[in-house]
Amino acid sequence: MNNSSLISLLKNFNKQQLKEFNGFIKSPYFNTNKALITLFEYIRKQHPEFTKEKLEKQFVFKKLFGKTQYNDGFFRVIMSNLQNLAEEFLSVESFRRNSILKKKFLLDSLMEMPGSRKLSEKILKEGLNEAGKIVPSGPDDFLEKYHMAFYRKYLFSTSFTASKSHIPDESMFDEQKYLTYYYLLRMLADHFYHLNQSQIINYTPRLVFIDEITGFLEKNPDYLEFPTLNMAYLRVLLLKNNNIEDLYKLKKAFYSTYKELGQKDNFNIISIIINFCHKNYFLTEDIKFLEEKLEILLFGLNKGINSFETDDYFDTNRFNNIFSTLLEFERIEEAESFINQYTEKLDPEDRNFWVNYSAAELKSKQGKFDEALEHLSKIKNIKIISYKFSLKSLQLKLYYEAGYIEQAVSAADSFRHFIQKESLMNPVFNEQNKNFHTYYTKLLGISYGKSSKGAGDLKENLMQVKNILHKKWLMKRIEAIK
């Protein structure tokens, strides 16, 4: 029972919610089953420890129903029913917090009742007053404004007569205005999600109306005066067009409006700039992309934009990007200072990986290859594919640096099979690793043969290759062969 979805849900209730839920299930409007009340009262007493032994099903059944023979089917049913009530409670609580949504549904009902016009107008007036005070920050704010604008026009239309006093004023266009804002924000957010995911994993997004949306905004730039919509538009353009001019537009707009945006928007915008710069640096080897990447990373770090949710753990991808980019610029002391300051802010589930991986990177820079390998050996149970790629490629470099040729050959073969098997990641990412593996094995072949023959050709070929992981490292090792 302790691992049931019911207990998992109730574990997340705070004391106030448990108190309110207690009143909720005792209301005959929502529940008439006394067994559910009895079960909840027992579970409530286990908060917050929820000891496993005290939540074993047969133990709980005996506590509640005494000598009655245990009936698993019956007990599962009351658990399920209690969970349904807990879910309904959360839904009702969420509904109650949204005053305008309550008025929207009240107006829905009143419209079906003859003789309710006077009350409907009163409720609508209150709703319009509330909606007028909303300073929009996202699509749902416009949706709330839309609901009230819809009913204003609806009530106006039901009493319309062809007279001068009934000529529609400007407010009659609010419905289409607010709905347009809502639609644009939601669609751009959806397109951003799919475009961004396609930068990471291997799939082709479906972008419905993307050309129509961008064309509409170009013809109606007044909509872009709303910062959240402007940023949503610019970040979709960047991913869609993959153009550096769009990067400069996005970055300029972001620096001037980030204070007006929420944490989630700010985090997403920085992420998209990072991904754009990272990809194009590998594809073009133009250092300006790496410089742009470090600039936006340090901007986010200095402004505390390190996680998707405010006060959440430091995002692991952001952590890795800052650390690895500092290393790319050989800013070793800054990289070490960064991990010392921010490692403890990572999610404990990811901390083991990044503590040891970053330590291995630093030890490698210091020429302490055995110590670096020791840190990698402490990393266990990696679930995220990109982490596995990072670990395996670093391991290959360390085996070579330490002169462990047999281990390097074996690990290279294992890495080849891993790349062939793994098709989840974006093709650009996979190509980086495939190219690294190809030239790493050629480097091994020349080094293992203890002959410089072929090193010149290998270097010349490598210089022509784009989108390859650890290219600078490979070049230096080839050049070192005498």
Secondary structure, 3 states (H helix, E strand, C coil): CCCCHHHHHHHCCCHHHHHHHHHHHHCCCCCCCHHHHHHHHHHHHCCCCCCCHHHCHHHHHHHHHCCCCCCHHHHHHHHHHHHHHHHHHHHHHHHHHCHHHHHHHHHHHHCCCCCCHHHHHHHHHHHHHHHHCCCCCCHHHHHHHHHHHHHHHHHHHHCCCCCHHHCCCHHHHHHHHHHHHHHHHHHHHHHHHHHHHHHHECCCCCCCCHHHHHHHHHHCHHHHHCHHHHHHHHHHHHHHHCCHHHHHHHHHHHHHHHHHCCHHHHHHHHHHHHHHHHHHHHHHCCHHHHHHHHHHHHHHHHCCCCCCCCCCCECHHHHHHHHHHHHHCCCHHHHHHHHHHHHHHECHHHHHHHHHHHHHHHHHHCCCHHHHHHHHHCCCCCCCHHHHHHHHHHHHHHHHHHCCHHHHHHHHHHHHHHHHHCCCECHHHHHHHHHHHHHHHHHHHHHHCCCCCCHHHHHHHHHHCCCCCCHHHHHHHHHHCC
